[in-house]
Structures are given as structure tokens and as C-alpha cells.
Amino acid sequence: MRFLLDTHVWLWLVSRPESLQNECLTQLARPDAEIFLSVASAWEIGIKYAMGKLDLPEPPEKYIPSRLTRDRVAVIPIELPHAMKASSLPLLHRDPFDRLMVAQAQLLGLNLVTRDPMIQQYEVNWILA
């Protein structure tokens, strides 16, 4: 099973896994689980860190790559079809990072792991975090 983690889910997974539902953790720990993080999440984390809205033990340029490598999480780049799909989604959610992740999940056939009820309104396979 293939999972795209919403930004908050990835942050919880690497620092506070107890914040995630047991069922979510069970699915992510499956031997056949493939876990992905969008470049949009790295961008969002960097912005929040720079604004002082997110505390990390080290700068994002060190923190993010080290945790991705440690946890074997693959990165999904932002490609033109992703941006075009995100721009054509219904305006249910105004957060551009979340809209991009919805588009990526739709186009790449991924299960989007989130606790955001706005994302859950889109036609996308999602798993409750």
C-alpha cells in the first residue's frame, strides 16, 4: 500500500508518533507500505520554521533529509501536472500545500494520510491519522 503523508502527519510520525491513531500506525508499519512526502511539505515546514511557527531540533535543511533517510520515506517532486491538477480542484480548501498534496495523491494513486477534515472532502483515498 502506498501512502502520502500530510505535513502534520509526517511531523508527528518523526517526533510524536503517539499523536497518530493506532490503526494509522499499523498501516504505515505494514511490510508492503511505501511512504512518501511531498516536496510541498518540505517547503511548508521551511516556511513555518522561518516564521517562528514551528520549532525543530535543527534547521529544516538538516532535519528533513536526515529523518527521510532514517525512516526510508521517498520524496515526491512537484511536477507540472500536479500544479495543473491542484489549480483545477474545487475550492474546498484554500491551502495551496494541501491542494497540491490532494492533486499528487489523485494523480499518483496514493492514499493521503491526514487528520484535516477539509482534505477529506476531496475525491481522494485518505487514511485518518
C-alpha positions as CSV (number, residue, x, y, z in Angstrom):
1,M,0.0,0.0,0.0
2,R,1.3,3.5,-0.9
3,F,0.8,6.5,1.4
4,L,1.4,10.2,1.0
5,L,1.8,11.9,4.4
6,D,0.2,15.2,5.1
7,T,2.7,17.6,6.6
8,H,1.4,17.4,10.1
9,V,1.3,13.6,9.9
10,W,5.0,13.4,8.9
11,L,5.9,15.7,11.7
12,W,4.0,13.6,14.2
13,L,5.4,10.4,12.8
14,V,9.0,11.6,13.3
15,S,8.6,13.3,16.6
16,R,5.4,12.3,18.3
17,P,4.0,9.1,16.9
18,E,1.7,8.7,19.8
19,S,-0.3,11.6,18.3
20,L,-1.4,9.2,15.4
21,Q,-4.2,6.8,15.5
22,N,-3.2,3.2,16.3
23,E,-4.8,2.0,13.0
24,C,-2.8,4.6,11.1
25,L,0.5,3.5,12.7
26,T,-0.4,-0.2,12.0
27,Q,-1.0,0.6,8.3
28,L,2.2,2.6,8.0
29,A,4.2,-0.2,9.6
30,R,3.0,-2.9,7.2
31,P,5.8,-4.6,5.3
32,D,4.4,-3.6,2.0
33,A,3.9,0.1,2.9
34,E,5.5,2.7,0.7
35,I,5.6,6.1,2.4
36,F,6.0,9.4,0.6
37,L,6.4,13.0,1.5
38,S,5.7,15.8,-1.0
39,V,8.2,18.5,-1.7
40,A,5.3,20.8,-0.8
41,S,5.5,19.5,2.8
42,A,9.2,20.3,3.0
43,W,8.5,23.8,1.6
44,E,5.7,24.3,4.1
45,I,7.9,23.2,7.0
46,G,10.7,25.5,5.9
47,I,8.3,28.5,5.7
48,K,6.7,27.8,9.2
49,Y,10.2,27.3,10.7
50,A,11.4,30.6,9.2
51,M,8.3,32.4,10.5
52,G,8.9,31.0,14.0
53,K,5.7,28.9,13.9
54,L,7.4,25.6,14.0
55,D,10.1,24.5,16.5
56,L,12.5,21.9,15.2
57,P,15.7,20.5,17.0
58,E,17.8,21.6,14.0
59,P,17.2,23.7,10.8
60,P,14.9,22.1,8.2
61,E,17.6,21.7,5.7
62,K,19.2,19.2,8.1
63,Y,16.2,17.9,9.9
64,I,14.0,16.9,6.9
65,P,16.7,14.9,4.9
66,S,18.0,13.1,7.9
67,R,14.5,11.9,9.0
68,L,13.6,11.0,5.4
69,T,16.7,8.8,5.1
70,R,16.3,7.3,8.6
71,D,12.7,6.3,8.0
72,R,13.0,5.4,4.3
73,V,10.5,7.9,3.2
74,A,10.6,8.8,-0.5
75,V,10.1,12.3,-1.8
76,I,7.6,13.3,-4.5
77,P,8.7,16.3,-6.6
78,I,6.3,18.9,-7.7
79,E,5.7,18.5,-11.4
80,L,3.6,20.5,-13.9
81,P,0.7,18.0,-14.0
82,H,0.5,18.2,-10.2
83,A,0.3,22.0,-10.3
84,M,-2.3,22.0,-13.0
85,K,-4.5,19.4,-11.2
86,A,-4.2,21.4,-7.9
87,S,-5.4,24.5,-9.7
88,S,-8.4,22.8,-11.1
89,L,-9.6,21.2,-7.9
90,P,-12.8,22.6,-6.3
91,L,-12.1,25.4,-3.8
92,L,-13.0,23.3,-0.8
93,H,-9.6,24.0,0.7
94,R,-7.7,27.2,0.2
95,D,-4.3,26.0,1.5
96,P,-2.1,25.6,-1.6
97,F,0.1,23.0,0.0
98,D,-2.8,20.8,0.9
99,R,-4.4,21.2,-2.6
100,L,-1.1,20.2,-4.2
101,M,-0.9,17.1,-2.0
102,V,-4.5,16.1,-2.9
103,A,-3.6,16.5,-6.6
104,Q,-0.5,14.4,-6.2
105,A,-2.4,11.7,-4.3
106,Q,-5.1,11.6,-7.0
107,L,-2.6,11.5,-10.0
108,L,-0.2,9.0,-8.4
109,G,-2.9,6.7,-6.9
110,L,-1.7,7.3,-3.3
111,N,-3.6,7.1,0.0
112,L,-3.4,10.6,1.6
113,V,-2.8,10.2,5.4
114,T,-4.3,13.3,7.2
115,R,-6.4,14.5,10.0
116,D,-7.5,17.6,8.0
117,P,-11.3,17.4,7.5
118,M,-11.1,19.8,4.6
119,I,-8.9,17.4,2.6
120,Q,-11.3,14.5,3.4
121,Q,-13.9,16.3,1.3
122,Y,-12.0,15.8,-1.9
123,E,-12.3,12.7,-4.1
124,V,-9.1,11.2,-2.8
125,N,-8.4,8.0,-0.9
126,W,-7.4,9.0,2.6
127,I,-6.5,7.4,5.8
128,L,-7.3,9.0,9.2
129,A,-4.2,10.0,11.0
